[in-house]
Amino acid sequence: MTVFWIWMLVDAIQNKGVGDGEKVGWVLSIVFFHLIGSLPYFFIGRPKGRQPVLSQPVRPVSMP
């Protein structure tokens, strides 16, 4: 159980798929509620699959 809790805590801290406010909420819920906070994060908060996170919007290239 402790390994799962640490895994979810590290994953929540490093998760680039959520905003800063949402990240803080997940980290606090995992820290204060341990397993009860880790299970919802595992099923709801983690990003689904490995979707690339774009730092800048992609602009279409215009043809001359």
Gaussian input, Z-matrix of N, CA and C with variables (Angstrom, degrees):
# hf/3-21g

backbone

0 1
 N
 C     1     B1
 C     2     B2     1     A1
 N     3     B3     2     A2     1     D1
 C     4     B4     3     A3     2     D2
 C     5     B5     4     A4     3     D3
 N     6     B6     5     A5     4     D4
 C     7     B7     6     A6     5     D5
 C     8     B8     7     A7     6     D6
 N     9     B9     8     A8     7     D7
 C    10    B10     9     A9     8     D8
 C    11    B11    10    A10     9     D9
 N    12    B12    11    A11    10    D10
 C    13    B13    12    A12    11    D11
 C    14    B14    13    A13    12    D12
 N    15    B15    14    A14    13    D13
 C    16    B16    15    A15    14    D14
 C    17    B17    16    A16    15    D15
 N    18    B18    17    A17    16    D16
 C    19    B19    18    A18    17    D17
 C    20    B20    19    A19    18    D18
 N    21    B21    20    A20    19    D19
 C    22    B22    21    A21    20    D20
 C    23    B23    22    A22    21    D21
 N    24    B24    23    A23    22    D22
 C    25    B25    24    A24    23    D23
 C    26    B26    25    A25    24    D24
 N    27    B27    26    A26    25    D25
 C    28    B28    27    A27    26    D26
 C    29    B29    28    A28    27    D27
 N    30    B30    29    A29    28    D28
 C    31    B31    30    A30    29    D29
 C    32    B32    31    A31    30    D30
 N    33    B33    32    A32    31    D31
 C    34    B34    33    A33    32    D32
 C    35    B35    34    A34    33    D33
 N    36    B36    35    A35    34    D34
 C    37    B37    36    A36    35    D35
 C    38    B38    37    A37    36    D36
 N    39    B39    38    A38    37    D37
 C    40    B40    39    A39    38    D38
 C    41    B41    40    A40    39    D39
 N    42    B42    41    A41    40    D40
 C    43    B43    42    A42    41    D41
 C    44    B44    43    A43    42    D42
 N    45    B45    44    A44    43    D43
 C    46    B46    45    A45    44    D44
 C    47    B47    46    A46    45    D45
 N    48    B48    47    A47    46    D46
 C    49    B49    48    A48    47    D47
 C    50    B50    49    A49    48    D48
 N    51    B51    50    A50    49    D49
 C    52    B52    51    A51    50    D50
 C    53    B53    52    A52    51    D51
 N    54    B54    53    A53    52    D52
 C    55    B55    54    A54    53    D53
 C    56    B56    55    A55    54    D54
 N    57    B57    56    A56    55    D55
 C    58    B58    57    A57    56    D56
 C    59    B59    58    A58    57    D57
 N    60    B60    59    A59    58    D58
 C    61    B61    60    A60    59    D59
 C    62    B62    61    A61    60    D60
 N    63    B63    62    A62    61    D61
 C    64    B64    63    A63    62    D62
 C    65    B65    64    A64    63    D63
 N    66    B66    65    A65    64    D64
 C    67    B67    66    A66    65    D65
 C    68    B68    67    A67    66    D66
 N    69    B69    68    A68    67    D67
 C    70    B70    69    A69    68    D68
 C    71    B71    70    A70    69    D69
 N    72    B72    71    A71    70    D70
 C    73    B73    72    A72    71    D71
 C    74    B74    73    A73    72    D72
 N    75    B75    74    A74    73    D73
 C    76    B76    75    A75    74    D74
 C    77    B77    76    A76    75    D75
 N    78    B78    77    A77    76    D76
 C    79    B79    78    A78    77    D77
 C    80    B80    79    A79    78    D78
 N    81    B81    80    A80    79    D79
 C    82    B82    81    A81    80    D80
 C    83    B83    82    A82    81    D81
 N    84    B84    83    A83    82    D82
 C    85    B85    84    A84    83    D83
 C    86    B86    85    A85    84    D84
 N    87    B87    86    A86    85    D85
 C    88    B88    87    A87    86    D86
 C    89    B89    88    A88    87    D87
 N    90    B90    89    A89    88    D88
 C    91    B91    90    A90    89    D89
 C    92    B92    91    A91    90    D90
 N    93    B93    92    A92    91    D91
 C    94    B94    93    A93    92    D92
 C    95    B95    94    A94    93    D93
 N    96    B96    95    A95    94    D94
 C    97    B97    96    A96    95    D95
 C    98    B98    97    A97    96    D96
 N    99    B99    98    A98    97    D97
 C   100   B100    99    A99    98    D98
 C   101   B101   100   A100    99    D99
 N   102   B102   101   A101   100   D100
 C   103   B103   102   A102   101   D101
 C   104   B104   103   A103   102   D102
 N   105   B105   104   A104   103   D103
 C   106   B106   105   A105   104   D104
 C   107   B107   106   A106   105   D105
 N   108   B108   107   A107   106   D106
 C   109   B109   108   A108   107   D107
 C   110   B110   109   A109   108   D108
 N   111   B111   110   A110   109   D109
 C   112   B112   111   A111   110   D110
 C   113   B113   112   A112   111   D111
 N   114   B114   113   A113   112   D112
 C   115   B115   114   A114   113   D113
 C   116   B116   115   A115   114   D114
 N   117   B117   116   A116   115   D115
 C   118   B118   117   A117   116   D116
 C   119   B119   118   A118   117   D117
 N   120   B120   119   A119   118   D118
 C   121   B121   120   A120   119   D119
 C   122   B122   121   A121   120   D120
 N   123   B123   122   A122   121   D121
 C   124   B124   123   A123   122   D122
 C   125   B125   124   A124   123   D123
 N   126   B126   125   A125   124   D124
 C   127   B127   126   A126   125   D125
 C   128   B128   127   A127   126   D126
 N   129   B129   128   A128   127   D127
 C   130   B130   129   A129   128   D128
 C   131   B131   130   A130   129   D129
 N   132   B132   131   A131   130   D130
 C   133   B133   132   A132   131   D131
 C   134   B134   133   A133   132   D132
 N   135   B135   134   A134   133   D133
 C   136   B136   135   A135   134   D134
 C   137   B137   136   A136   135   D135
 N   138   B138   137   A137   136   D136
 C   139   B139   138   A138   137   D137
 C   140   B140   139   A139   138   D138
 N   141   B141   140   A140   139   D139
 C   142   B142   141   A141   140   D140
 C   143   B143   142   A142   141   D141
 N   144   B144   143   A143   142   D142
 C   145   B145   144   A144   143   D143
 C   146   B146   145   A145   144   D144
 N   147   B147   146   A146   145   D145
 C   148   B148   147   A147   146   D146
 C   149   B149   148   A148   147   D147
 N   150   B150   149   A149   148   D148
 C   151   B151   150   A150   149   D149
 C   152   B152   151   A151   150   D150
 N   153   B153   152   A152   151   D151
 C   154   B154   153   A153   152   D152
 C   155   B155   154   A154   153   D153
 N   156   B156   155   A155   154   D154
 C   157   B157   156   A156   155   D155
 C   158   B158   157   A157   156   D156
 N   159   B159   158   A158   157   D157
 C   160   B160   159   A159   158   D158
 C   161   B161   160   A160   159   D159
 N   162   B162   161   A161   160   D160
 C   163   B163   162   A162   161   D161
 C   164   B164   163   A163   162   D162
 N   165   B165   164   A164   163   D163
 C   166   B166   165   A165   164   D164
 C   167   B167   166   A166   165   D165
 N   168   B168   167   A167   166   D166
 C   169   B169   168   A168   167   D167
 C   170   B170   169   A169   168   D168
 N   171   B171   170   A170   169   D169
 C   172   B172   171   A171   170   D170
 C   173   B173   172   A172   171   D171
 N   174   B174   173   A173   172   D172
 C   175   B175   174   A174   173   D173
 C   176   B176   175   A175   174   D174
 N   177   B177   176   A176   175   D175
 C   178   B178   177   A177   176   D176
 C   179   B179   178   A178   177   D177
 N   180   B180   179   A179   178   D178
 C   181   B181   180   A180   179   D179
 C   182   B182   181   A181   180   D180
 N   183   B183   182   A182   181   D181
 C   184   B184   183   A183   182   D182
 C   185   B185   184   A184   183   D183
 N   186   B186   185   A185   184   D184
 C   187   B187   186   A186   185   D185
 C   188   B188   187   A187   186   D186
 N   189   B189   188   A188   187   D187
 C   190   B190   189   A189   188   D188
 C   191   B191   190   A190   189   D189

   B1=1.4498
   B2=1.5312
   B3=1.3185
   B4=1.4636
   B5=1.5197
   B6=1.3250
   B7=1.4666
   B8=1.5244
   B9=1.3367
   B10=1.4641
   B11=1.5275
   B12=1.3380
   B13=1.4595
   B14=1.5296
   B15=1.3226
   B16=1.4702
   B17=1.5190
   B18=1.3300
   B19=1.4636
   B20=1.5234
   B21=1.3468
   B22=1.4534
   B23=1.5287
   B24=1.3244
   B25=1.4587
   B26=1.5235
   B27=1.3170
   B28=1.4720
   B29=1.5257
   B30=1.3300
   B31=1.4596
   B32=1.5286
   B33=1.3255
   B34=1.4633
   B35=1.5235
   B36=1.3176
   B37=1.4682
   B38=1.5269
   B39=1.3273
   B40=1.4644
   B41=1.5205
   B42=1.3155
   B43=1.4598
   B44=1.5252
   B45=1.3297
   B46=1.4605
   B47=1.5318
   B48=1.3154
   B49=1.4599
   B50=1.5131
   B51=1.3261
   B52=1.4622
   B53=1.5198
   B54=1.3154
   B55=1.4578
   B56=1.5195
   B57=1.3221
   B58=1.4607
   B59=1.5281
   B60=1.3154
   B61=1.4584
   B62=1.5184
   B63=1.3175
   B64=1.4590
   B65=1.5328
   B66=1.3138
   B67=1.4698
   B68=1.5272
   B69=1.3285
   B70=1.4626
   B71=1.5230
   B72=1.3228
   B73=1.4653
   B74=1.5153
   B75=1.3392
   B76=1.4629
   B77=1.5189
   B78=1.3263
   B79=1.4606
   B80=1.5303
   B81=1.3248
   B82=1.4612
   B83=1.5234
   B84=1.3328
   B85=1.4673
   B86=1.5247
   B87=1.3179
   B88=1.4677
   B89=1.5272
   B90=1.3302
   B91=1.4659
   B92=1.5335
   B93=1.3211
   B94=1.4583
   B95=1.5297
   B96=1.3443
   B97=1.4613
   B98=1.5239
   B99=1.3097
   B100=1.4653
   B101=1.5285
   B102=1.3138
   B103=1.4663
   B104=1.5214
   B105=1.3217
   B106=1.4686
   B107=1.5232
   B108=1.3154
   B109=1.4637
   B110=1.5138
   B111=1.3367
   B112=1.4705
   B113=1.5270
   B114=1.3103
   B115=1.4712
   B116=1.5289
   B117=1.3412
   B118=1.4769
   B119=1.5274
   B120=1.3331
   B121=1.4632
   B122=1.5222
   B123=1.3292
   B124=1.4649
   B125=1.5263
   B126=1.3376
   B127=1.4632
   B128=1.5265
   B129=1.3264
   B130=1.4668
   B131=1.5254
   B132=1.3246
   B133=1.4621
   B134=1.5076
   B135=1.3290
   B136=1.4703
   B137=1.5254
   B138=1.3282
   B139=1.4703
   B140=1.5265
   B141=1.3056
   B142=1.4670
   B143=1.5206
   B144=1.3156
   B145=1.4653
   B146=1.5147
   B147=1.2725
   B148=1.4664
   B149=1.5179
   B150=1.3197
   B151=1.4508
   B152=1.5159
   B153=1.3308
   B154=1.4645
   B155=1.5263
   B156=1.3044
   B157=1.4523
   B158=1.5182
   B159=1.3269
   B160=1.4572
   B161=1.5179
   B162=1.3134
   B163=1.4467
   B164=1.5286
   B165=1.3346
   B166=1.4513
   B167=1.5211
   B168=1.3364
   B169=1.4580
   B170=1.5236
   B171=1.3024
   B172=1.4651
   B173=1.5199
   B174=1.3341
   B175=1.4577
   B176=1.5226
   B177=1.3222
   B178=1.4578
   B179=1.5261
   B180=1.2984
   B181=1.4692
   B182=1.5164
   B183=1.3359
   B184=1.4707
   B185=1.5351
   B186=1.2915
   B187=1.4754
   B188=1.5325
   B189=1.3311
   B190=1.4766
   B191=1.5143
   A1=111.99
   A2=116.33
   A3=119.73
   A4=111.32
   A5=117.01
   A6=120.52
   A7=109.80
   A8=117.00
   A9=121.50
   A10=110.20
   A11=116.30
   A12=120.57
   A13=111.08
   A14=117.25
   A15=121.26
   A16=110.38
   A17=117.13
   A18=121.25
   A19=110.73
   A20=118.16
   A21=121.64
   A22=110.94
   A23=117.38
   A24=120.40
   A25=111.11
   A26=117.19
   A27=121.24
   A28=110.20
   A29=117.11
   A30=120.50
   A31=111.08
   A32=117.42
   A33=120.67
   A34=111.34
   A35=117.17
   A36=120.53
   A37=110.87
   A38=117.55
   A39=121.77
   A40=113.64
   A41=118.55
   A42=122.44
   A43=110.49
   A44=116.80
   A45=121.46
   A46=111.68
   A47=116.89
   A48=121.04
   A49=114.47
   A50=117.92
   A51=121.48
   A52=109.46
   A53=115.61
   A54=120.35
   A55=111.36
   A56=115.67
   A57=120.73
   A58=112.49
   A59=117.32
   A60=120.54
   A61=112.10
   A62=116.06
   A63=120.65
   A64=110.27
   A65=116.28
   A66=120.86
   A67=110.80
   A68=116.69
   A69=120.60
   A70=110.11
   A71=116.63
   A72=120.31
   A73=112.59
   A74=116.62
   A75=120.11
   A76=110.92
   A77=117.41
   A78=120.19
   A79=110.30
   A80=117.62
   A81=119.85
   A82=112.29
   A83=117.02
   A84=118.78
   A85=111.16
   A86=117.98
   A87=120.79
   A88=110.22
   A89=117.52
   A90=120.86
   A91=110.82
   A92=117.91
   A93=120.16
   A94=113.93
   A95=118.51
   A96=120.43
   A97=113.62
   A98=117.61
   A99=125.26
   A100=111.66
   A101=118.93
   A102=121.74
   A103=111.57
   A104=117.46
   A105=120.63
   A106=110.57
   A107=118.86
   A108=121.87
   A109=112.38
   A110=117.15
   A111=121.34
   A112=112.37
   A113=117.13
   A114=119.57
   A115=113.00
   A116=119.67
   A117=117.82
   A118=112.76
   A119=117.16
   A120=119.08
   A121=110.37
   A122=117.40
   A123=121.04
   A124=111.04
   A125=117.47
   A126=120.83
   A127=113.68
   A128=118.88
   A129=121.35
   A130=112.93
   A131=117.73
   A132=121.49
   A133=115.82
   A134=117.56
   A135=119.38
   A136=110.27
   A137=117.25
   A138=119.38
   A139=110.48
   A140=115.70
   A141=121.32
   A142=109.47
   A143=117.51
   A144=121.36
   A145=110.95
   A146=115.30
   A147=121.04
   A148=109.23
   A149=116.52
   A150=120.88
   A151=108.83
   A152=117.27
   A153=118.78
   A154=110.71
   A155=115.93
   A156=121.88
   A157=107.84
   A158=116.60
   A159=121.16
   A160=109.34
   A161=116.70
   A162=120.15
   A163=111.58
   A164=116.83
   A165=121.50
   A166=108.07
   A167=117.51
   A168=119.08
   A169=110.84
   A170=115.51
   A171=120.85
   A172=108.17
   A173=115.51
   A174=120.23
   A175=109.30
   A176=116.35
   A177=118.28
   A178=111.04
   A179=115.86
   A180=121.51
   A181=108.14
   A182=115.72
   A183=119.15
   A184=108.61
   A185=114.28
   A186=120.39
   A187=108.70
   A188=118.28
   A189=120.10
   A190=112.23
   D1=-39.01
   D2=-179.35
   D3=-66.62
   D4=-37.49
   D5=178.91
   D6=-63.92
   D7=-42.82
   D8=178.26
   D9=-61.77
   D10=-43.07
   D11=-179.33
   D12=-62.89
   D13=-44.78
   D14=178.89
   D15=-65.44
   D16=-40.70
   D17=178.61
   D18=-60.10
   D19=-45.22
   D20=-179.34
   D21=-68.70
   D22=-35.77
   D23=178.76
   D24=-65.76
   D25=-46.39
   D26=178.31
   D27=-64.35
   D28=-41.68
   D29=179.38
   D30=-63.21
   D31=-41.43
   D32=179.42
   D33=-65.43
   D34=-37.89
   D35=179.46
   D36=-67.76
   D37=-38.01
   D38=-176.21
   D39=-91.30
   D40=-1.71
   D41=-175.95
   D42=-67.97
   D43=115.39
   D44=179.04
   D45=-94.00
   D46=-0.35
   D47=-177.98
   D48=-88.22
   D49=-0.18
   D50=179.54
   D51=-125.61
   D52=159.53
   D53=178.50
   D54=-74.55
   D55=170.07
   D56=-177.06
   D57=-63.18
   D58=-42.35
   D59=-179.57
   D60=-65.57
   D61=-42.13
   D62=178.54
   D63=-66.46
   D64=-38.59
   D65=178.73
   D66=-61.95
   D67=-44.86
   D68=179.08
   D69=-61.62
   D70=-41.34
   D71=178.59
   D72=-61.43
   D73=-44.66
   D74=178.92
   D75=-65.15
   D76=-44.56
   D77=-178.25
   D78=-62.88
   D79=-43.94
   D80=178.96
   D81=-64.33
   D82=-40.23
   D83=179.15
   D84=-67.01
   D85=-36.06
   D86=178.08
   D87=-69.55
   D88=-40.46
   D89=-178.87
   D90=-67.81
   D91=-45.68
   D92=-174.18
   D93=-82.91
   D94=-28.44
   D95=-175.59
   D96=-112.38
   D97=4.97
   D98=175.45
   D99=46.50
   D100=-113.10
   D101=-174.86
   D102=-66.15
   D103=-37.74
   D104=-179.61
   D105=-67.25
   D106=-28.61
   D107=175.37
   D108=-85.37
   D109=-27.98
   D110=-177.96
   D111=-74.98
   D112=-38.74
   D113=-177.99
   D114=-63.48
   D115=-48.34
   D116=176.37
   D117=-60.95
   D118=-36.76
   D119=178.11
   D120=-63.71
   D121=-40.84
   D122=-179.46
   D123=-61.06
   D124=-41.37
   D125=-175.92
   D126=-90.07
   D127=-27.33
   D128=-173.82
   D129=-114.45
   D130=-44.37
   D131=-169.30
   D132=-82.39
   D133=-26.11
   D134=-177.94
   D135=-72.67
   D136=144.65
   D137=177.25
   D138=-65.85
   D139=142.46
   D140=179.73
   D141=-82.55
   D142=120.36
   D143=179.89
   D144=70.51
   D145=-169.41
   D146=179.24
   D147=-109.97
   D148=74.98
   D149=178.23
   D150=-83.43
   D151=131.81
   D152=179.56
   D153=-67.89
   D154=139.13
   D155=177.43
   D156=-96.50
   D157=119.24
   D158=-178.63
   D159=-89.53
   D160=129.82
   D161=179.57
   D162=-82.37
   D163=-26.37
   D164=178.65
   D165=-132.62
   D166=146.92
   D167=177.31
   D168=-64.89
   D169=145.92
   D170=-179.74
   D171=-86.56
   D172=127.28
   D173=178.42
   D174=-100.78
   D175=138.95
   D176=177.36
   D177=-67.20
   D178=144.61
   D179=178.76
   D180=-89.00
   D181=126.48
   D182=179.80
   D183=-89.18
   D184=140.31
   D185=179.27
   D186=-87.81
   D187=137.20
   D188=-178.97
   D189=-73.84

